[in-house]
Amino acid sequence: MHTKMTRLGLLALAITAAKPRNALAQVSQSATWDSVAAVLQTSVAQAAGYYRFNLPRRDVQLRMGDVNIATSMAAGAWAGFSGDGREATVMGDLVLLASELGPALRVLAERAIDVTAIHNHLVGAEPQLAYVHFHAHGSAVDLARRLAAAVALTATPLPVASAAPEPLSIDTARVFQVLGPGRAQGSVAQVSLTLVPGRVVIGGETVVPALGYGTPINVQAVSPQRVVATGDFAVIAAQVDPVLDALAARGITATAVHSHLIGESPTIYYIHFWADGPLEAVLDGLRSAIQAAREAV
């Protein structure tokens, strides 16, 4: 009896001792991401498996023809961190004006942040923007400081203020019913999917799907009879042509097919698009492309 009670007592002490350590670890992690947010002058958002820091280009009024494109549609620069404070990975993309590209690239090189892609996402939008995708490893706060040096050379409004609340002006129920659950504010509804089967690895490390190869779809109401949509389908080789064919068949324009990452296995291709038309027609086209991607693997 004495031995049994002693063992039970030791077990209770071990459990009791473990709780504060876990709590301290959680506090430490929270403090780390708060520090990253302070360096980047924005807030932290817990995303699907990573920590996201948005750096929207609200200083840029992007237009496509007669449409003023909402910032969240195509000018939302961001950085996403996975891992912990000491051993973190950062990925994301900067949204840059032409005059900002050279200076930002020089600082990224000086601060050992790898550039993995530089390209367009849209065709015909004004002003023309360059999207610079990046990837680096290190301590989270140090990575944030290195990245902040590049952001400081842009006209990105800092600190990032919370978006002003707007009443919904898009049929979110219909968008989410067709494309899947998401979030919305004002005239924009956003959905994120993963269409790549299995796992993706870079340098022996598994990439967090939502961080490295999610498929974001953004739909903006222009009027009660018209929406526009943009985003990109992240897919493997076997899915590229089926998605392109499905988009073309529904009158949705593919605006780019390219990489965002370097050295990943399998290779991921990113198909950017622009859609403009009645809500049901646009949603039907996007649903068709999603189905084509899923059926191709």
DOBA-820663 format. One record per residue (C-alpha): residue number from 1; x, y, z; residue in one letter. Coordinates in Angstrom, 2 decimals, m for minus. Example, Ala and Ser with C-alpha at 12.3 -4.5 7.8 and 13.67 -1.06 7.14 Angstrom:
// residues 2
REC    n       px       py       pz  res
REC    1    12.30    m4.50     7.80    A
REC    2    13.67    m1.06     7.14    S
This chain:
// residues 297
REC    n       px       py       pz  res
REC    1     0.00     0.00     0.00    M
REC    2     2.75     2.42     0.95    H
REC    3     4.64     1.68    m2.27    T
REC    4     1.49     2.14    m4.36    K
REC    5     0.67     5.43    m2.68    M
REC    6     4.24     6.61    m3.16    T
REC    7     4.09     5.86    m6.85    R
REC    8     0.75     7.61    m7.17    L
REC    9     2.15    10.58    m5.30    G
REC   10     5.19    10.78    m7.58    L
REC   11     2.95    10.56   m10.65    L
REC   12     0.77    13.37    m9.33    A
REC   13     3.85    15.49    m8.70    L
REC   14     5.11    14.81   m12.22    A
REC   15     1.79    15.82   m13.75    I
REC   16     1.62    18.93   m11.59    T
REC   17     5.16    19.89   m12.54    A
REC   18     4.47    19.37   m16.24    A
REC   19     1.55    21.76   m16.33    K
REC   20     3.54    24.92   m15.52    P
REC   21     6.21    23.99   m18.08    R
REC   22     3.57    23.59   m20.79    N
REC   23     1.96    26.84   m19.74    A
REC   24     5.33    28.57   m19.81    L
REC   25     6.01    27.19   m23.29    A
REC   26     2.68    28.54   m24.52    Q
REC   27     3.39    31.93   m22.98    V
REC   28     6.85    31.94   m24.57    S
REC   29     5.42    31.13   m28.01    Q
REC   30     2.75    33.80   m27.64    S
REC   31     5.41    36.34   m26.66    A
REC   32     7.49    35.35   m29.70    T
REC   33     4.69    35.98   m32.19    W
REC   34     3.74    39.19   m30.42    D
REC   35     7.37    40.29   m30.87    S
REC   36     7.25    39.39   m34.57    V
REC   37     4.04    41.42   m34.90    A
REC   38     5.72    44.39   m33.21    A
REC   39     8.69    44.24   m35.58    V
REC   40     6.49    43.99   m38.68    L
REC   41     4.07    46.58   m37.26    Q
REC   42     1.02    44.43   m37.87    T
REC   43    m1.08    41.91   m35.99    S
REC   44    m0.71    38.15   m35.84    V
REC   45    m3.42    35.83   m37.10    A
REC   46    m3.50    32.11   m36.38    Q
REC   47    m3.96    30.43   m39.75    A
REC   48    m4.16    26.75   m40.74    A
REC   49    m0.92    25.47   m39.26    G
REC   50     1.06    28.71   m39.31    Y
REC   51     1.14    32.31   m38.07    Y
REC   52     0.17    34.95   m40.62    R
REC   53     1.14    38.62   m40.69    F
REC   54    m0.66    40.74   m43.28    N
REC   55     0.96    43.79   m44.89    L
REC   56    m1.80    45.11   m47.20    P
REC   57    m0.94    47.73   m49.83    R
REC   58    m3.81    50.05   m49.01    R
REC   59    m1.78    52.88   m50.51    D
REC   60    m2.34    51.40   m53.98    V
REC   61    m5.64    51.77   m55.82    Q
REC   62    m5.56    48.88   m58.23    L
REC   63    m7.88    49.02   m61.24    R
REC   64    m8.84    46.52   m63.90    M
REC   65   m10.79    48.29   m66.62    G
REC   66   m13.73    49.96   m64.92    D
REC   67   m13.31    48.03   m61.64    V
REC   68   m11.61    49.31   m58.51    N
REC   69   m10.06    46.13   m57.12    I
REC   70   m10.28    45.75   m53.35    A
REC   71    m6.92    45.51   m51.56    T
REC   72    m7.73    42.06   m50.21    S
REC   73    m8.33    40.80   m53.76    M
REC   74    m4.83    41.30   m55.21    A
REC   75    m2.69    43.66   m53.13    A
REC   76    m2.41    41.76   m49.86    G
REC   77     1.28    41.31   m49.12    A
REC   78     1.93    38.90   m46.24    W
REC   79     4.43    36.78   m44.34    A
REC   80     3.66    33.38   m42.84    G
REC   81     5.75    31.66   m40.15    F
REC   82     5.78    27.97   m39.29    S
REC   83     7.84    26.16   m36.64    G
REC   84     8.67    27.79   m33.33    D
REC   85    10.42    30.96   m32.24    G
REC   86    13.92    29.49   m32.37    R
REC   87    13.62    27.43   m35.56    E
REC   88    11.12    29.08   m37.87    A
REC   89    10.41    29.11   m41.59    T
REC   90     8.98    32.20   m43.25    V
REC   91     7.25    32.32   m46.63    M
REC   92     5.05    34.89   m48.29    G
REC   93     5.08    37.57   m50.90    D
REC   94     5.68    41.27   m51.14    L
REC   95     3.49    43.37   m53.42    V
REC   96     5.69    46.03   m55.00    L
REC   97     5.45    48.99   m57.32    L
REC   98     8.04    49.09   m60.11    A
REC   99    10.08    51.76   m58.31    S
REC  100    10.24    49.61   m55.16    E
REC  101    11.39    46.36   m56.78    L
REC  102    15.14    47.00   m57.11    G
REC  103    15.69    48.45   m53.62    P
REC  104    13.62    45.71   m51.96    A
REC  105    15.48    42.95   m53.80    L
REC  106    18.84    44.38   m52.71    R
REC  107    17.83    44.38   m49.05    V
REC  108    16.39    40.87   m49.26    L
REC  109    19.71    39.66   m50.70    A
REC  110    21.71    41.50   m48.05    E
REC  111    19.56    40.02   m45.28    R
REC  112    19.75    36.44   m46.65    A
REC  113    16.07    36.11   m47.47    I
REC  114    15.78    33.92   m50.56    D
REC  115    13.66    35.21   m53.43    V
REC  116    11.82    32.26   m55.00    T
REC  117     9.75    34.08   m57.66    A
REC  118     9.19    37.53   m59.18    I
REC  119     6.23    37.93   m61.49    H
REC  120     2.77    39.27   m62.26    N
REC  121    m0.48    37.90   m60.91    H
REC  122    m2.84    39.89   m63.15    L
REC  123    m2.69    41.15   m66.74    V
REC  124    m3.94    44.61   m67.60    G
REC  125    m4.27    45.95   m64.07    A
REC  126    m3.08    49.48   m63.28    E
REC  127    m0.68    50.23   m61.72    P
REC  128     1.44    47.24   m62.68    Q
REC  129     2.57    45.36   m59.60    L
REC  130     5.39    42.88   m59.03    A
REC  131     4.85    40.00   m56.63    Y
REC  132     8.04    38.85   m54.90    V
REC  133     7.81    35.48   m53.18    H
REC  134    10.36    34.73   m50.46    F
REC  135    11.56    31.92   m48.19    H
REC  136    14.01    31.86   m45.28    A
REC  137    14.90    30.01   m42.06    H
REC  138    16.07    31.24   m38.67    G
REC  139    14.77    32.60   m35.41    S
REC  140    11.34    34.13   m35.87    A
REC  141    12.17    37.59   m34.53    V
REC  142    15.40    37.80   m36.54    D
REC  143    13.54    36.80   m39.70    L
REC  144    10.98    39.51   m39.00    A
REC  145    13.71    42.13   m38.59    R
REC  146    15.34    41.09   m41.87    R
REC  147    12.03    41.21   m43.70    L
REC  148    11.02    44.51   m42.11    A
REC  149    14.12    46.15   m43.58    A
REC  150    12.78    45.43   m47.07    A
REC  151     9.21    46.46   m46.25    V
REC  152    10.55    49.77   m44.91    A
REC  153    11.72    50.67   m48.41    L
REC  154     8.16    50.52   m49.72    T
REC  155     5.18    52.79   m49.23    A
REC  156     3.31    50.09   m47.32    T
REC  157     1.22    51.93   m44.68    P
REC  158     2.70    51.10   m41.28    L
REC  159     1.69    50.30   m38.64    P
REC  160    m1.04    48.24   m40.28    V
REC  161    m4.41    49.38   m39.00    A
REC  162    m7.35    47.02   m38.65    S
REC  163    m9.66    47.16   m41.65    A
REC  164   m12.69    49.33   m41.04    A
REC  165   m15.82    47.18   m40.70    P
REC  166   m18.03    47.19   m43.79    E
REC  167   m21.52    45.78   m44.27    P
REC  168   m21.65    42.74   m46.51    L
REC  169   m22.58    43.50   m50.12    S
REC  170   m21.89    40.08   m51.64    I
REC  171   m23.98    36.90   m51.50    D
REC  172   m21.65    35.00   m49.15    T
REC  173   m24.14    32.19   m48.64    A
REC  174   m24.02    31.36   m52.34    R
REC  175   m20.25    31.77   m52.67    V
REC  176   m19.55    29.50   m49.72    F
REC  177   m22.18    26.98   m50.80    Q
REC  178   m20.49    26.56   m54.20    V
REC  179   m16.80    26.97   m53.35    L
REC  180   m16.60    25.97   m49.69    G
REC  181   m16.45    27.82   m46.35    P
REC  182   m14.52    31.05   m46.07    G
REC  183   m14.65    34.57   m44.73    R
REC  184   m16.00    37.86   m46.02    A
REC  185   m16.04    41.59   m45.43    Q
REC  186   m17.73    44.28   m47.42    G
REC  187   m17.85    43.34   m51.11    S
REC  188   m15.24    40.54   m50.94    V
REC  189   m15.66    36.85   m50.10    A
REC  190   m12.53    34.70   m49.70    Q
REC  191   m12.16    30.92   m49.85    V
REC  192    m9.00    28.82   m49.45    S
REC  193    m8.62    25.22   m50.62    L
REC  194    m5.84    22.65   m50.95    T
REC  195    m5.84    20.79   m54.27    L
REC  196    m2.38    19.18   m54.15    V
REC  197    m2.58    15.52   m53.07    P
REC  198    m0.20    14.11   m50.48    G
REC  199     2.57    16.18   m48.92    R
REC  200     5.10    18.63   m50.32    V
REC  201     8.71    18.61   m49.11    V
REC  202    11.52    21.16   m49.40    I
REC  203    14.96    20.17   m48.14    G
REC  204    13.54    17.21   m46.26    G
REC  205    10.99    19.35   m44.41    E
REC  206     7.25    19.09   m44.94    T
REC  207     5.66    22.35   m46.10    V
REC  208     2.52    23.48   m44.27    V
REC  209    m0.14    23.25   m47.03    P
REC  210    m1.93    26.53   m46.35    A
REC  211     1.39    28.35   m46.03    L
REC  212     3.10    27.08   m49.18    G
REC  213     0.52    25.82   m51.63    Y
REC  214    m2.99    26.81   m50.73    G
REC  215    m5.48    27.77   m53.44    T
REC  216    m6.99    31.16   m52.51    P
REC  217   m10.07    32.36   m54.40    I
REC  218   m11.33    35.92   m53.93    N
REC  219   m14.70    37.09   m55.25    V
REC  220   m15.69    40.77   m55.27    Q
REC  221   m19.16    42.13   m55.93    A
REC  222   m19.10    45.01   m58.43    V
REC  223   m22.88    45.39   m58.67    S
REC  224   m25.92    43.22   m57.91    P
REC  225   m25.51    41.69   m61.38    Q
REC  226   m21.71    41.45   m61.61    R
REC  227   m18.70    40.05   m59.75    V
REC  228   m15.00    39.74   m60.45    V
REC  229   m12.74    37.03   m59.10    A
REC  230    m9.01    36.35   m58.86    T
REC  231    m6.63    34.08   m57.02    G
REC  232    m4.51    31.10   m57.99    D
REC  233    m4.84    27.35   m58.29    F
REC  234    m1.84    25.58   m56.74    A
REC  235    m1.56    22.23   m58.51    V
REC  236     0.86    19.51   m59.61    I
REC  237     1.77    18.84   m63.24    A
REC  238    m1.09    16.43   m63.94    A
REC  239    m3.63    19.05   m62.87    Q
REC  240    m2.35    22.00   m64.92    V
REC  241    m3.98    21.35   m68.30    D
REC  242    m7.32    20.17   m66.85    P
REC  243    m7.59    23.38   m64.80    V
REC  244    m6.57    25.60   m67.73    L
REC  245    m9.07    23.85   m70.00    D
REC  246   m11.87    24.20   m67.45    A
REC  247   m11.18    27.90   m66.94    L
REC  248   m11.04    28.61   m70.68    A
REC  249   m14.25    26.68   m71.31    A
REC  250   m16.07    28.93   m68.82    R
REC  251   m14.61    32.23   m70.06    G
REC  252   m12.19    32.72   m67.15    I
REC  253    m8.79    34.07   m68.19    T
REC  254    m5.61    32.45   m66.89    A
REC  255    m3.23    35.36   m66.33    T
REC  256    m0.10    33.46   m65.24    A
REC  257     1.28    29.95   m64.84    V
REC  258     4.47    29.86   m62.81    H
REC  259     6.31    28.82   m59.66    S
REC  260     6.25    30.33   m56.19    H
REC  261     8.72    27.93   m54.57    L
REC  262    12.17    26.51   m55.41    I
REC  263    13.25    22.93   m54.75    G
REC  264     9.89    21.54   m53.67    E
REC  265     8.88    17.95   m54.38    S
REC  266     6.59    17.43   m56.16    P
REC  267     6.83    20.61   m58.24    T
REC  268     3.90    22.95   m57.68    I
REC  269     2.48    25.19   m60.42    Y
REC  270     0.39    28.28   m59.65    Y
REC  271    m2.33    29.25   m62.11    I
REC  272    m3.55    32.82   m61.58    H
REC  273    m6.85    33.89   m63.11    F
REC  274    m9.29    36.74   m63.67    W
REC  275   m13.06    36.27   m63.96    A
REC  276   m15.70    38.91   m64.69    D
REC  277   m19.40    38.29   m65.05    G
REC  278   m22.64    37.29   m63.30    P
REC  279   m22.14    35.60   m59.92    L
REC  280   m23.57    32.24   m60.97    E
REC  281   m21.48    32.09   m64.15    A
REC  282   m18.26    32.94   m62.30    V
REC  283   m18.95    30.47   m59.50    L
REC  284   m19.82    27.75   m62.00    D
REC  285   m16.52    28.31   m63.81    G
REC  286   m14.48    28.20   m60.62    L
REC  287   m16.31    25.09   m59.40    R
REC  288   m15.57    23.42   m62.72    S
REC  289   m11.85    24.18   m62.40    A
REC  290   m11.78    22.86   m58.82    I
REC  291   m13.51    19.68   m59.91    Q
REC  292   m11.11    19.26   m62.84    A
REC  293    m8.13    19.54   m60.47    A
REC  294    m9.54    16.94   m58.11    R
REC  295   m10.44    14.51   m60.87    E
REC  296    m6.97    14.73   m62.43    A
REC  297    m5.23    12.93   m59.54    V
